[in-house]
C-alpha cells in the first residue's frame, strides 16, 4: 500500500483531536468536534478547513493565458486579471479529467488549483499542448490552502488585517501578520460551502503560523476547525459537483449540468467536438437532486428506481446516486443522482432509492437544497 501524503500542518490536526481518512492519496482530517457541529458552525458562524491537499500548478510564459483558454472548457476571455474562474479539463470523449479553478494573474501567468489526485494528469495534458516558451509547473507542495467559510468569514479575516471587499471569484495578494512575522498570502473569495467565504493560499513553509493566526480569529468569532466530513455535507446541500462522483472521465459536463462552465462559442478546447455533439443530441442521462420523503439516507452508488409506471415500468432501474448524505440543515436525507433521460423525470417526480435492499422514497427537487449565501 502506498504511503499516504501528509499536509504541512498534520501535527496541528493531531493536537486538535482530528480523526483522519484517506482522500485523493492524502491523509486528511475528517472531523474534530463532529461533522454536524462543524457543518452548523459554517452555516451559522465561521469555520476553517485545511484543503492543502488540493493541487497547484503554474502556467507561465508569453501565451500562458491563451494555452489555458484553448485547452480548458471555460472562456478565460470573460474574466480579467485578478479574477478566478471555475473550469473543466475534458478528454476527447467529453468526460471530465478534472474540474479546477484558474487564477488569471495576467496574459503570461495563470495559476491553477486542480483536485489532488488529478494534478499530474492536468499538468501533463497542458504541458503536451504548450507552445515553446510556455511552461506548466506542478507546484503541489509549494502552497497550502485554507478555506475560511461562513457568514462571519469577512469579519474574521478583517480582524487579522486581510482584505475582504473583493467581488466573488476575485483575488488579491496580501501580507498576513503572524506571531512569527508577516507572511505573504493570496486571498480569493471562493468557496465550496454555499456560504460567503475565502480561500487563503500561503507558502507551504508558512502554513503553520498562518493557520494558527486564522484559527485564533475563527475561534474568537464563534467558529471552529472543520474537516472533510462537513465539507462534503455542505457542498452536497448546495449541489456542488465532486470529481469522482458528479464528474469524471465517463461523466460529461452536459450530463452533470455543468455546461455553464463551458465556453460553447470557443473554437478550441479539449473535448469540444464530443460535447457539442452531445449537447445537440441530448445527453443519455442527467444529474438530478433527490430529497428523501421517508426515513433513511441515500448514499453514493445506491440504485435509483422508477416509483410508478410512466415512461418506464415501476421499479425499473433508471440511475444511480452519485452522492448522498444526511443534511444537517434540513435534517433529512439528500442525494445527487445521474438518471437516464428516457425515464423522463422532472422536479416533483417520485423515485425510489434502493438503500441496501430497502426502499427509500424520494422526491426530485431543484438545487440548491438550501439557500446560497456566496
N, C-alpha and C positions, 0 to 999 in steps of 0.2 A: 504493500500500500504506500502510495506516495505521501510524504510528509506534508501536512497542511501548512500553508503560508501564514505568517503572523503579521498583523498590522504594527504600526510604530508605537502604539501605546497599550499593548497587551497587558503589561503589568498593572496599569491603572484599572483596566476592566476587571482583572482578578481582585484587586483591592476593593472595588465597588461591589463585589459579590456576584458578578455576572455568571450566567450559565452560557455555555458555548455550543456551537454546532458547525458543521462544515457547510460552506456556501461558496460555490464557484472556485473551489480549491483553497479557500481561506478558512481559518478558524475564527468564527465571528461571534460576538456577543449576541445572544438571542433575547435575553431579558435580565433585568436586575431586580426590580420590585414586583415584577409580574406584568405580563403583556397588557392586561386590561387597565391596570393603573397607569402604565406608560402611555397607552393609547389615549386615555382620558386626559392625562396631563397635556398632551399635544393638542387635543381638541379644545381644551378649556384654558390652558395657560401657555406652557412652552416646554419643549423637550430638546435634547441634543443627541444626535446619532453620530457614531463613528462609522463612516462608509468609505474609509481609506482603501478598502479592497477594490473599489472602482478603478478602472483603468485610466491612464492618462497618456496622451500622445501629442507630439508637436509636429505640425506640418509647416515647414519654413522654406523660404526662398522665393524668388520672383515667380509669381504664378501659383502660389500656395492656395489662395482662395479659389482660384479657377479650377485647380485639381479637385478640391473638395466638392465644388459645385457640379463638376461633370462626372462625379462618381457616386456621391451620396444623394439620397432621394429629394430632400427639401431644396427649395430655391434660396441659396445663400444670398442672392442678389436682393432679396426682400428685406434684409437687415443691414445695419451699418456698423462700423467698428464700435466696440463697447457693448454689443448685444450678443445674446446667445440664442441658439435655435435647436429645437428637437428635430432629429433626422434619422434616417434609416440607411443601413448598408445592406443592399439586397444581392442575391445571387442571380444567375441568368434566368432561372425559372420564376423569379419574383419573390421567392422566400426571403426571410429576413435573417441575414448573418448576425446582425446586431442592431439594436437601437441605441442612440447615443446623443450627447449634447455637444454642439460645436460652439466654441467661443471665438467670435471673429475679432481678432486683435487688429488686423489690417490686411491689405492685399497680399502681403508677404508672410503672414503669420496667422495660423488657425490652431487653436488648442482644442483637443478632443477629449471627451470623457465617455469611453465605451464601458460596457459591462466587464467585470473582472475576467471571466473565463474566455471572453471573445476578443480581448485586446490584441493578442498576437495575430489573430485572423484579420482584423481590421487593418492593422499596421501592414501586414503582408499584402493585402489587396491594394491598398493605396500606394504602397511602395512600388508594386509592379506596374501601376498606372502612371507613376510620377515621371514627368519630363526631366531632362537634365537641368540641374540647378535647384530642384525641389527635393528636400529630404523629409522623410517621415520617421520620427524617432520615438521609440517606446520609452515613456517616462513613468512607468507604473509605480516605481518606488522613489520617484523624485518629489512627489507631493502627497500630502494627506488630504482627506476631505471630511469636514464636519458639517452636518446639517442641523441648523437651529430653526425649529419649526413650531408654529403655534401663534395664537392671537397676540401674545406678549413678546413675540420674537423681535419686533422692531425696537421696543424699549429696552429689551435685553441687550441687543447689540449696541444701541446708543449709549448704554451705561458704561460700555468699555471703549467708547470712542470710535466705533466703526460706523461707516455710512449706511443709511437705511432708506434714503429717499429716492433710490433709483426705480425706474419702471420695472414691471415684470419682465423677466428674461434679459435684464441688463446687468453688467458687472463693472466693478471698479477695482483698482489696486490701491491698497492702503497699508498702514503700519498699525499693528496691534500692540499696545503697551502691556507687557507681561512682567512678572516678578523678575525675570531674567533679562529684561531689556526689550526694546521694540523688535517685533518680528513682522516681516512682510507677508501679507496675505492677499489673496484675490477673493472678493466678496461678490456673489451673484445671487440675484433674487429669483431663485428657482426652488423647486421642492417636489416631493413625491408623496405628499400627505393630504393635499387639498386645503391646507392652512397657509396663511401668509408665512413665508419662510425664506431662509437664506442658506446658501452653501458657502462655506469658508474653506479656502484652499491655502494652507501654509506649506512651506517646505517640509519634507518628510522629517528632517532632523529637528525641526522646530515644533513638531506635533505635540510633544508633551506639555511645554509651557503654554502653548496656545489652547489646548484642550482644558488645562487647569483654569485658565482665565475665563474661558467661555462657560465651563461647568459652574464656576462660582457665581457668575452672573445669572445663569439659568436657575440655579437654586434660589438665589435671592429674589427672583421674580416668580416663585411658586412652581417651578418646574423640576425636572429630573432627567437623568440619562434614560435613553430608550434604545431598545435593541431591535434586531431584525423581525422579531415576532410582531411588535407594534407597527413597525414599518410596513409589514405585509397586510395587517388588518386595515391600516389607514389607507394604503393605496388601493386595496380591494373595494373599500367603501366608495372610492372615487371612480372606480372602473379603470384605473391606470394599468396599462399593459406591463407584464413582466416577461422578459425574454426567457424562452423555455416553457412558457405557459400560454400566453395570448399571442406571442410572436415566436417565430422560429424558422429554420430553413425550409420547412414544409408548410408554413403559415404565412400567407402574404398580407401586406397592409390592407388590401381590399377586403379580404376575409375578416381581418381584425378591426375593421372600421377605423384604420389609421391613415386613410387616404388623404386626410388633411395635412399629413407630413410628407406628401409627395408633390413635387413641382411638375405637374402634368404637362405644362407647356414647354418644359425644358427640352432641348434637342437631344440631350445625352445624360444618362446616369445608369448605374448598374441595375439590370433587370427591367429597363424601361419597356422594351417591346412586349415582354410577357405580361407586365402589369397593365399596359394599355389594352391588350387583347382580353385580359380577364375583366377589366372594368367594362369594356364594351359588351362582352357576352354575359356578364353577371357571374359572380363567384358561386362555386358549388356549395359553400357554407358561409355563415356569417356569425359574428360574435353577438351574443345577447346577454342581458343581465337577468338573473333569476333571484327572486326573494321567496324564501320558504314560507308557506302558509300553514304548514304543520310543524310539529315538534321534531327538530333534528337539524343537523348541519351538513350541507353538501360539501364534498371535498373534491380536489383535483382528481381527474380521471374517472369520476363516477359517471355512469351512463345516463343519458337523458332520453326518456321515453315519451311518446305521444300519450296524452292523458285520455283522449277520446277519439272516436272515429272522425276523420276530417280529410285533409289532403292525403293522409296515410292512415292505416288502421290503428286502433288503440293498442298501446304497448309496443309499437314498433320503435326500435332504437333509432333515434333521429340526431344524436350528437353526443358530446361528452363535455363534462365540466373541465375547464382549464385551470380555474382557481376556485376555492370555496373556503369559507370560514364563518365563524360566529362574529357578527357585527356588534362590538361593544356599544356603539352609539344607538343602533336600532334594537338591540337585544333580540336578534333573530338571525337565522342562517341566511347567508347570501352567497351567490356564486356568479362567475362569468362562464359562459359556455359557448362552444362552437356548435351550431345547429345547422343541419342540412337545409339548403334553400327550398328543396322540394317539400319540406314539412310545412311551409307557409305559416310559420308562427309570426306573431306580432305582439306589440305591447298589449297586455291584458290577457293573452293566451295562457292556458293552464298546461303545465307539463309535469312529468314525474321524474324525479331523480332517484336512481337506484343506489341507496346508501347501504352497502354491504348486505344486499338482499332484502332490504326494507324499503318500501315505497315512501318517498317524501314528496308530497305535493308542493309545487312551486308556481309562482306567477311570473310571467315575463314582464319586466318593468323597464322604465327608462333610466339612463345614467345621468348624473351620479346618484348613488344610493342616498347620499347625504349632501347638503348644500356645500358648494365650494366657496372658499374664502381666500383664494390665492390672489 
